[in-house]
Amino acid sequence: MQSLRHQRVRELLKREIGEIIRREVASGDAGLITVNDVGLAGDLQSATVFVGIVGTSDQQRKGLEILKKERLRIQGLLGRAVVLKYTPRLRFVRDDSIERGNRVLQILEELERTLPPS
């Protein structure tokens, strides 16, 4: 079980990183980037940022490339916005859980249509 402080820092980082990305990353080439979750190490020194990217597959690829290229700048802006002893080292990962969830729902709908009514 995570401590209350750990949960609060995760939520704070999620909100601030999302705001920084919204302000600093142009959405034209990168599609719409959202921060779905932040995985934070126990010592608060590293964080995995799970991002969802709405757009074509090319935009999704470019969006992740831009985030990885701009990681240090985003990390610096985060350090100025959030007061912690150490600014976590960020790592961006594309989160496809929403797409997988939609696929499961689609499969369930197909099964309902093929099964005879009881």
C-alpha positions as CSV (number, residue, x, y, z in Angstrom):
1,M,0.0,0.0,0.0
2,Q,1.4,3.4,-1.0
3,S,1.6,6.1,1.6
4,L,-0.7,9.1,1.4
5,R,2.3,11.3,0.6
6,H,3.4,9.0,-2.2
7,Q,-0.1,9.1,-3.7
8,R,-0.3,12.9,-3.4
9,V,3.1,13.4,-5.1
10,R,2.0,11.1,-7.9
11,E,-1.2,13.1,-8.5
12,L,0.7,16.4,-8.3
13,L,3.3,15.2,-10.9
14,K,0.5,13.9,-13.1
15,R,-1.3,17.2,-13.1
16,E,1.9,19.3,-13.5
17,I,3.4,17.2,-16.3
18,G,0.1,17.3,-18.1
19,E,0.0,21.1,-17.9
20,I,3.6,21.4,-19.1
21,I,2.9,19.2,-22.1
22,R,-0.2,21.1,-22.9
23,R,1.7,24.4,-22.8
24,E,5.0,23.4,-24.3
25,V,4.4,20.6,-26.9
26,A,2.7,21.7,-30.2
27,S,-0.2,19.4,-30.8
28,G,-0.1,19.6,-34.7
29,D,2.5,17.0,-35.4
30,A,2.2,15.1,-32.1
31,G,-1.5,14.7,-31.9
32,L,-3.3,15.2,-28.6
33,I,-1.1,14.1,-25.7
34,T,-2.7,13.2,-22.3
35,V,-1.0,12.0,-19.1
36,N,-2.9,8.9,-18.0
37,D,-0.9,8.0,-15.0
38,V,2.5,8.4,-13.3
39,G,4.4,5.5,-11.8
40,L,6.6,6.8,-9.0
41,A,9.6,5.0,-7.5
42,G,9.6,4.6,-3.7
43,D,12.4,7.0,-3.3
44,L,10.6,9.6,-5.5
45,Q,13.7,10.0,-7.7
46,S,12.3,8.4,-10.9
47,A,8.9,8.4,-12.5
48,T,7.4,6.6,-15.5
49,V,4.8,8.8,-17.2
50,F,2.1,6.9,-19.1
51,V,0.8,9.0,-21.9
52,G,-2.1,8.5,-24.3
53,I,-1.7,10.0,-27.8
54,V,-4.9,10.6,-29.8
55,G,-4.2,10.8,-33.5
56,T,-2.9,8.7,-36.4
57,S,-0.2,6.1,-35.9
58,D,2.3,8.6,-37.4
59,Q,1.3,11.3,-34.9
60,Q,1.5,8.8,-32.1
61,R,5.0,7.9,-33.0
62,K,6.1,11.5,-33.5
63,G,4.4,12.5,-30.2
64,L,6.4,9.9,-28.3
65,E,9.6,10.9,-30.1
66,I,9.0,14.6,-29.2
67,L,8.4,13.7,-25.5
68,K,11.6,11.7,-25.3
69,K,13.6,14.4,-27.0
70,E,12.2,17.1,-24.8
71,R,12.4,15.0,-21.6
72,L,15.2,17.1,-19.9
73,R,13.4,20.4,-20.7
74,I,10.1,19.0,-19.3
75,Q,11.9,17.7,-16.3
76,G,13.5,21.1,-15.7
77,L,10.1,22.9,-16.0
78,L,8.7,20.3,-13.6
79,G,11.5,21.0,-11.1
80,R,10.6,24.7,-11.1
81,A,6.9,24.1,-10.7
82,V,7.0,21.4,-8.0
83,V,9.1,21.8,-4.8
84,L,10.6,18.4,-4.0
85,K,14.0,17.5,-2.6
86,Y,14.8,15.7,-5.9
87,T,13.1,16.3,-9.2
88,P,12.2,12.8,-10.5
89,R,13.9,11.5,-13.6
90,L,11.1,11.2,-16.2
91,R,10.6,8.3,-18.6
92,F,7.7,8.5,-21.1
93,V,5.8,5.4,-22.1
94,R,2.9,5.2,-24.5
95,D,-0.2,3.8,-22.6
96,D,-2.4,1.8,-24.8
97,S,-4.8,0.5,-22.1
98,I,-7.7,2.5,-23.4
99,E,-7.3,1.0,-26.9
100,R,-7.1,-2.5,-25.4
101,G,-10.2,-1.8,-23.3
102,N,-12.1,-0.6,-26.4
103,R,-11.0,-3.8,-28.2
104,V,-12.3,-6.0,-25.4
105,L,-15.6,-4.2,-25.4
106,Q,-15.8,-4.6,-29.2
107,I,-15.2,-8.4,-28.9
108,L,-17.9,-8.6,-26.2
109,E,-20.4,-6.8,-28.5
110,E,-19.6,-9.2,-31.4
111,L,-20.2,-12.2,-29.1
112,E,-23.5,-10.8,-28.0
113,R,-24.6,-10.4,-31.6
114,T,-23.6,-13.9,-32.6
115,L,-25.1,-15.7,-29.6
116,P,-28.8,-16.8,-30.0
117,P,-31.2,-15.1,-27.6
118,S,-32.2,-17.2,-24.6
